Amino acid sequence: MSRVAILVDLGFFLPRYRTLIEGDANPSHTAKQVAMTLFRTAERHVAREHGEQFYRIFVYDCKPLDKKAHHPITGKAIDFSRTPLFTFRNDIKFGIDIASLAYKKLVERIVLITGDSDFVPPPAGTARRLGRCAGPAVESHRTQPS
């Protein structure tokens, strides 16, 4: 059996989930209902008929870095919410886990559910070079909560 890890950016999934439940008669879903929808979404990416099984679902919920600081050398003020580093924290956690999963040969396939299309190539290349994963796949799709 081949194992599949699902990595989910909750900052992407929750707004997407909210658009899916618009028009729902009961828009105030519980955390359990959201978790079940997330699980069903992840489950659609595991091909059990081809011998795949879940390894684990990783969920990342890290607020972007929105602090202000001063550059240690120039003393110039830096507003991180206006820099490319703003979304850096989740991306680095994704990257570390992808590299770890591939290096330790814990999974045969990694699926990313994220909206960060610019993030995918470096970790995907690392996973391929480490020789175990065919490469992470970014899959953005419309799902209907049940």
LONUTI-906602 format. One record per atom (N, C-alpha, C, O, CB): residue in one letter; y, x negated, z negated. Coordinates in steps of 0.05 Angstrom, whole numbers, padded with zeros to 5 digits, always signed. Glycine has a CB too. Layout:
# residues N
AYXZ;...
***
This chain:
# residues 146
M-00024-00017+00000;M+00000+00000+00000;M+00025-00018+00000;M+00026-00037-00015;M+00000+00019-00024;S+00044-00010+00016;S+00069-00025+00016;S+00089-00011-00001;S+00090+00014-00002;S+00080-00029+00045;R+00105-00026-00015;R+00124-00016-00034;R+00152-00015-00022;R+00160-00032-00007;R+00125-00032-00060;V+00167+00006-00029;V+00194+00010-00019;V+00213+00013-00042;V+00209+00029-00060;V+00195+00036+00000;A+00234-00003-00041;A+00256+00000-00061;A+00279+00015-00047;A+00286+00009-00025;A+00266-00028-00071;I+00290+00033-00062;I+00313+00049-00052;I+00337+00041-00069;I+00336+00043-00094;I+00308+00080-00054;L+00359+00031-00057;L+00383+00024-00071;L+00405+00044-00063;L+00411+00046-00039;L+00391-00006-00064;V+00416+00057-00083;V+00435+00079-00078;V+00462+00072-00090;V+00464+00066-00114;V+00424+00105-00089;D+00483+00073-00074;D+00510+00070-00083;D+00520+00098-00092;D+00525+00115-00075;D+00529+00058-00060;L+00521+00102-00118;L+00528+00129-00128;L+00557+00136-00120;L+00563+00160-00118;L+00525+00130-00158;G+00574+00116-00117;G+00601+00122-00108;G+00602+00133-00080;G+00621+00147-00073;G+00618+00096-00109;F+00581+00128-00064;F+00579+00140-00037;F+00564+00167-00039;F+00571+00187-00027;F+00564+00121-00018;F+00542+00167-00055;F+00525+00191-00056;F+00538+00215-00068;F+00536+00237-00057;F+00500+00184-00072;L+00553+00212-00090;L+00565+00235-00104;L+00585+00250-00087;L+00583+00275-00085;L+00578+00226-00129;P+00604+00237-00073;P+00622+00252-00056;P+00606+00266-00033;P+00613+00288-00024;P+00643+00234-00044;R+00586+00252-00023;R+00569+00264-00002;R+00555+00288-00012;R+00553+00309+00001;R+00549+00243+00008;Y+00544+00287-00036;Y+00531+00309-00049;Y+00550+00333-00052;Y+00543+00356-00047;Y+00519+00301-00077;R+00574+00327-00060;R+00594+00348-00063;R+00600+00363-00037;R+00604+00387-00037;R+00620+00337-00075;T+00600+00348-00015;T+00605+00361+00011;T+00581+00378+00019;T+00584+00398+00033;T+00611+00340+00033;L+00557+00370+00010;L+00533+00386+00017;L+00531+00412+00002;L+00520+00431+00011;L+00509+00369+00012;I+00543+00413-00023;I+00540+00437-00039;I+00564+00456-00035;I+00564+00477-00047;I+00537+00430-00068;E+00583+00448-00019;E+00606+00466-00013;E+00594+00492-00002;E+00576+00492+00015;E+00627+00454+00007;G+00604+00514-00011;G+00594+00540-00003;G+00570+00549-00019;G+00560+00572-00016;G+00586+00538+00026;D+00560+00532-00036;D+00538+00539-00054;D+00549+00560-00074;D+00571+00558-00083;D+00527+00514-00070;A+00533+00580-00080;A+00541+00601-00098;A+00546+00590-00126;A+00562+00601-00141;A+00520+00623-00099;N+00533+00568-00133;N+00536+00556-00160;N+00544+00527-00157;N+00527+00509-00158;N+00510+00559-00177;P+00570+00521-00152;P+00578+00494-00147;P+00578+00475-00171;P+00581+00451-00168;P+00606+00494-00135;S+00574+00486-00195;S+00573+00469-00219;S+00544+00461-00225;S+00532+00472-00243;S+00586+00483-00243;H+00535+00442-00210;H+00507+00433-00214;H+00505+00414-00238;H+00524+00401-00245;H+00497+00418-00189;T+00482+00415-00251;T+00478+00398-00274;T+00470+00369-00265;T+00464+00365-00241;T+00455+00409-00292;A+00471+00351-00283;A+00463+00323-00277;A+00434+00322-00268;A+00427+00307-00250;A+00467+00305-00302;K+00417+00339-00280;K+00389+00340-00272;K+00386+00349-00243;K+00370+00338-00228;K+00373+00359-00290;Q+00402+00369-00234;Q+00401+00378-00207;Q+00410+00357-00187;Q+00398+00353-00166;Q+00418+00404-00203;V+00431+00342-00195;V+00441+00320-00178;V+00419+00299-00176;V+00414+00288-00154;V+00467+00309-00189;A+00407+00292-00199;A+00386+00271-00199;A+00362+00280-00182;A+00351+00263-00168;A+00377+00266-00228;M+00354+00305-00183;M+00332+00314-00167;M+00338+00313-00137;M+00321+00306-00121;M+00325+00343-00175;T+00363+00319-00130;T+00371+00317-00102;T+00371+00288-00093;T+00362+00282-00071;T+00399+00329-00098;L+00380+00270-00110;L+00380+00242-00104;L+00351+00232-00101;L+00345+00217-00082;L+00393+00225-00127;F+00333+00241-00118;F+00305+00234-00116;F+00292+00244-00090;F+00278+00229-00076;F+00289+00245-00140;R+00298+00269-00083;R+00288+00280-00058;R+00299+00266-00033;R+00285+00261-00014;R+00294+00310-00056;T+00324+00258-00035;T+00336+00242-00013;T+00322+00216-00010;T+00315+00207+00012;T+00367+00238-00018;A+00317+00202-00032;A+00303+00176-00032;A+00275+00180-00022;A+00265+00164-00006;A+00303+00163-00060;E+00262+00201-00031;E+00234+00206-00023;E+00230+00209+00007;E+00209+00203+00018;E+00224+00231-00037;R+00251+00219+00020;R+00249+00223+00050;R+00248+00196+00064;R+00240+00195+00088;R+00274+00238+00060;H+00254+00174+00051;H+00254+00148+00063;H+00228+00133+00058;H+00226+00109+00066;H+00278+00132+00054;V+00209+00145+00044;V+00184+00132+00038;V+00162+00146+00054;V+00157+00170+00050;V+00178+00133+00007;A+00150+00131+00072;A+00130+00142+00090;A+00102+00141+00077;A+00086+00123+00082;A+00129+00127+00117;R+00097+00160+00060;R+00071+00160+00045;R+00048+00163+00065;R+00026+00152+00060;R+00071+00184+00025;E+00052+00177+00087;E+00031+00180+00107;E+00023+00153+00120;E+00002+00151+00132;E+00039+00200+00128;H+00041+00133+00117;H+00035+00106+00128;H+00029+00087+00105;H+00030+00062+00109;H+00059+00096+00144;G+00022+00097+00082;G+00014+00080+00059;G+00037+00069+00043;G+00032+00050+00027;G-00002+00058+00070;E+00061+00079+00046;E+00083+00069+00029;E+00084+00084+00003;E+00076+00107+00000;E+00110+00072+00044;Q+00094+00070-00017;Q+00098+00082-00044;Q+00125+00072-00055;Q+00135+00050-00048;Q+00075+00075-00063;F+00136+00087-00073;F+00161+00079-00086;F+00155+00055-00103;F+00136+00054-00118;F+00172+00102-00103;Y+00173+00035-00102;Y+00173+00014-00122;Y+00192+00023-00144;Y+00184+00024-00168;Y+00181-00014-00110;R+00216+00029-00136;R+00236+00037-00156;R+00261+00047-00140;R+00266+00039-00118;R+00244+00014-00175;I+00276+00065-00153;I+00302+00073-00143;I+00323+00059-00160;I+00323+00064-00184;I+00305+00104-00142;F+00340+00043-00148;F+00362+00030-00162;F+00387+00046-00156;F+00393+00052-00133;F+00365+00000-00153;V+00401+00054-00177;V+00426+00069-00174;V+00449+00052-00185;V+00448+00043-00208;V+00424+00097-00188;Y+00469+00048-00168;Y+00492+00032-00176;Y+00517+00049-00179;Y+00525+00064-00161;Y+00498+00010-00154;D+00528+00048-00202;D+00552+00063-00208;D+00572+00045-00223;D+00573+00045-00248;D+00546+00089-00225;C+00587+00030-00208;C+00605+00011-00219;C+00633+00017-00208;C+00637+00016-00184;C+00596-00018-00213;K+00651+00022-00226;K+00679+00027-00217;K+00690+00002-00204;K+00685-00020-00213;K+00697+00036-00241;P+00704+00006-00182;P+00717-00018-00169;P+00737-00031-00188;P+00748-00019-00206;P+00732-00009-00143;L+00740-00057-00184;L+00759-00072-00200;L+00787-00065-00194;L+00797-00070-00172;L+00754-00103-00196;D+00800-00052-00213;D+00828-00043-00207;D+00848-00055-00227;D+00870-00045-00230;D+00829-00012-00210;K+00841-00078-00238;K+00858-00091-00257;K+00879-00108-00243;K+00878-00114-00219;K+00842-00109-00276;K+00899-00115-00259;K+00920-00133-00249;K+00918-00158-00266;K+00913-00158-00290;K+00949-00120-00251;A+00923-00181-00252;A+00921-00207-00266;A+00940-00226-00252;A+00953-00219-00232;A+00892-00218-00265;H+00942-00250-00263;H+00958-00271-00251;H+00941-00293-00240;H+00921-00301-00253;H+00979-00282-00271;H+00948-00303-00217;H+00933-00325-00205;H+00935-00349-00224;H+00958-00355-00233;H+00944-00333-00177;P+00913-00363-00231;P+00914-00384-00251;P+00931-00408-00243;P+00940-00423-00260;P+00887-00393-00257;I+00934-00413-00217;I+00949-00437-00208;I+00978-00430-00201;I+00997-00442-00210;I+00935-00450-00184;T+00981-00409-00184;T+01008-00402-00174;T+01023-00384-00193;T+01048-00383-00192;T+01006-00389-00147;G+01009-00370-00211;G+01022-00352-00229;G+01030-00326-00216;G+01042-00309-00229;G+01046-00365-00241;K+01024-00323-00191;K+01031-00299-00176;K+01014-00275-00185;K+00990-00278-00190;K+01028-00303-00145;A+01027-00251-00188;A+01012-00227-00196;A+00993-00218-00175;A+01000-00219-00151;A+01032-00205-00204;I+00969-00210-00183;I+00949-00199-00164;I+00941-00171-00173;I+00933-00167-00196;I+00924-00218-00163;D+00943-00152-00155;D+00935-00125-00160;D+00908-00122-00145;D+00908-00118-00121;D+00956-00103-00151;F+00886-00124-00160;F+00859-00124-00147;F+00853-00098-00132;F+00836-00097-00114;F+00838-00129-00168;S+00867-00076-00140;S+00862-00050-00126;S+00872-00051-00097;S+00866-00033-00081;S+00874-00027-00141;R+00888-00071-00090;R+00899-00073-00063;R+00887-00097-00048;R+00898-00106-00028;R+00929-00076-00065;T+00864-00107-00057;T+00852-00130-00045;T+00824-00123-00035;T+00813-00103-00044;T+00851-00154-00064;P+00812-00140-00018;P+00784-00135-00010;P+00764-00137-00034;P+00742-00127-00032;P+00776-00156+00011;L+00772-00150-00056;L+00755-00152-00079;L+00752-00125-00094;L+00736-00123-00112;L+00766-00173-00098;F+00768-00105-00086;F+00768-00079-00099;F+00740-00068-00102;F+00733-00057-00123;F+00785-00060-00085;T+00723-00070-00081;T+00696-00058-00081;T+00675-00080-00086;T+00651-00074-00082;T+00691-00043-00055;F+00683-00103-00094;F+00665-00126-00096;F+00643-00122-00116;F+00620-00131-00111;F+00681-00150-00103;R+00647-00110-00139;R+00628-00109-00161;R+00602-00096-00152;R+00580-00107-00158;R+00639-00094-00184;N+00603-00072-00140;N+00578-00060-00131;N+00564-00076-00110;N+00539-00080-00110;N+00583-00032-00120;D+00579-00087-00091;D+00568-00103-00069;D+00552-00127-00080;D+00531-00133-00070;D+00589-00112-00050;I+00563-00141-00100;I+00550-00164-00110;I+00524-00157-00124;I+00504-00171-00123;I+00568-00180-00129;K+00524-00134-00138;K+00500-00124-00152;K+00478-00117-00131;K+00455-00124-00135;K+00506-00100-00170;F+00486-00104-00110;F+00468-00097-00088;F+00456-00124-00077;F+00431-00126-00075;F+00482-00082-00065;G+00473-00143-00071;G+00464-00168-00059;G+00444-00183-00077;G+00424-00193-00068;G+00487-00185-00053;I+00450-00184-00103;I+00433-00198-00121;I+00406-00185-00123;I+00385-00198-00122;I+00445-00199-00150;D+00405-00158-00124;D+00380-00144-00126;D+00364-00147-00100;D+00339-00149-00101;D+00384-00115-00132;I+00377-00146-00077;I+00363-00149-00052;I+00350-00176-00050;I+00327-00179-00043;I+00383-00145-00028;A+00366-00197-00057;A+00355-00224-00056;A+00331-00227-00076;A+00311-00240-00070;A+00377-00245-00063;S+00334-00215-00100;S+00313-00217-00120;S+00288-00203-00111;S+00266-00213-00114;S+00323-00206-00146;L+00291-00179-00101;L+00268-00163-00091;L+00253-00178-00069;L+00228-00179-00069;L+00276-00136-00081;A+00268-00190-00051;A+00256-00205-00029;A+00243-00231-00038;A+00220-00237-00031;A+00276-00210-00007;Y+00258-00246-00054;Y+00248-00272-00063;Y+00223-00270-00080;Y+00204-00286-00077;Y+00270-00286-00079;K+00222-00250-00097;K+00199-00246-00115;K+00177-00230-00101;K+00155-00226-00113;K+00207-00231-00140;K+00181-00222-00076;K+00161-00208-00060;K+00152-00183-00074;K+00128-00176-00075;K+00137-00226-00054;L+00171-00168-00086;L+00164-00144-00101;L+00162-00120-00083;L+00148-00100-00090;L+00186-00139-00121;V+00174-00120-00059;V+00173-00098-00041;V+00170-00107-00012;V+00176-00131-00006;V+00199-00081-00043;E+00160-00089+00005;E+00158-00095+00033;E+00181-00084+00049;E+00186-00093+00071;E+00132-00084+00044;R+00195-00064+00037;R+00217-00052+00051;R+00239-00044+00031;R+00233-00036+00009;R+00208-00028+00068;I+00264-00048+00040;I+00287-00040+00023;I+00304-00021+00040;I+00310-00026+00063;I+00304-00065+00015;V+00311+00002+00027;V+00328+00021+00040;V+00354+00023+00024;V+00353+00027-00001;V+00314+00049+00042;L+00377+00020+00037;L+00403+00023+00024;L+00414+00049+00032;L+00415+00057+00055;L+00422+00000+00032;I+00424+00064+00012;I+00439+00088+00017;I+00467+00083+00007;I+00473+00084-00017;I+00426+00114+00002;T+00484+00076+00026;T+00512+00067+00020;T+00530+00073+00044;T+00520+00077+00066;T+00512+00037+00013;G+00555+00073+00039;G+00574+00076+00061;G+00587+00050+00069;G+00604+00049+00087;G+00596+00095+00052;D+00579+00028+00057;D+00590+00002+00062;D+00576-00012+00085;D+00558-00029+00081;D+00589-00016+00038;S+00583-00005+00110;S+00569-00017+00133;S+00576-00046+00136;S+00560-00061+00148;S+00577-00002+00159;D+00599-00055+00126;D+00605-00084+00128;D+00589-00100+00108;D+00589-00125+00110;D+00635-00088+00123;F+00576-00088+00090;F+00562-00102+00069;F+00534-00110+00077;F+00523-00130+00067;F+00560-00085+00044;V+00522-00096+00096;V+00493-00099+00102;V+00484-00125+00114;V+00465-00136+00104;V+00485-00078+00120;P+00498-00137+00134;P+00486-00161+00147;P+00479-00185+00129;P+00457-00195+00132;P+00505-00170+00167;P+00496-00194+00110;P+00488-00217+00094;P+00463-00213+00078;P+00445-00230+00079;P+00511-00225+00076;P+00461-00192+00061;P+00436-00189+00046;P+00412-00183+00064;P+00390-00192+00057;P+00439-00166+00026;A+00416-00169+00086;A+00393-00164+00104;A+00383-00190+00115;A+00358-00194+00116;A+00402-00145+00127;G+00400-00208+00123;G+00392-00234+00133;G+00378-00250+00112;G+00358-00264+00118;G+00416-00249+00143;T+00388-00249+00087;T+00375-00264+00065;T+00347-00253+00061;T+00328-00269+00058;T+00392-00262+00039;A+00344-00227+00060;A+00317-00215+00056;A+00298-00224+00078;A+00275-00230+00073;A+00319-00185+00055;R+00308-00224+00103;R+00290-00232+00125;R+00282-00261+00123;R+00259-00268+00127;R+00304-00227+00152;R+00302-00278+00116;R+00296-00307+00114;R+00276-00312+00092;R+00260-00331+00094;R+00322-00323+00108;L+00277-00296+00070;L+00258-00300+00048;L+00230-00290+00056;L+00211-00294+00041;L+00268-00285+00023;G+00228-00278+00079;G+00202-00273+00092;G+00186-00249+00084;G+00164-00246+00093;G+00186-00296+00087;R+00196-00232+00066;R+00179-00210+00058;R+00189-00183+00069;R+00172-00167+00076;R+00178-00210+00028;C+00214-00179+00070;C+00224-00153+00078;C+00232-00154+00107;C+00242-00174+00117;C+00249-00145+00061;A+00226-00132+00121;A+00235-00130+00149;A+00265-00128+00151;A+00276-00132+00172;A+00222-00106+00162;G+00278-00123+00129;G+00307-00121+00128;G+00316-00094+00119;G+00304-00073+00126;G+00319-00127+00156;P+00336-00094+00102;P+00346-00068+00092;P+00356-00051+00115;P+00367-00061+00135;P+00368-00073+00072;A+00353-00025+00112;A+00363-00006+00132;A+00384+00011+00119;A+00380+00022+00097;A+00341+00011+00144;V+00407+00014+00131;V+00427+00032+00121;V+00423+00058+00135;V+00423+00060+00159;V+00457+00021+00126;E+00419+00079+00119;E+00414+00105+00131;E+00433+00125+00119;E+00433+00131+00095;E+00385+00114+00126;S+00451+00134+00136;S+00470+00155+00128;S+00462+00180+00142;S+00462+00181+00166;S+00499+00146+00134;H+00456+00201+00127;H+00446+00225+00139;H+00455+00249+00124;H+00464+00247+00101;H+00416+00224+00141;R+00453+00272+00137;R+00461+00297+00124;R+00436+00310+00112;R+00416+00314+00126;R+00474+00317+00145;T+00437+00315+00086;T+00415+00327+00072;T+00424+00353+00060;T+00448+00356+00054;T+00403+00309+00051;Q+00406+00371+00057;Q+00413+00397+00045;Q+00399+00398+00018;Q+00374+00395+00016;Q+00404+00421+00063;P+00414+00402-00004;P+00401+00405-00030;P+00383+00430-00030;P+00389+00450-00018;P+00422+00407-00053;S+00361+00428-00044;S+00343+00451-00045;S+00341+00461-00073;S+00327+00480-00079;S+00315+00444-00034;
***
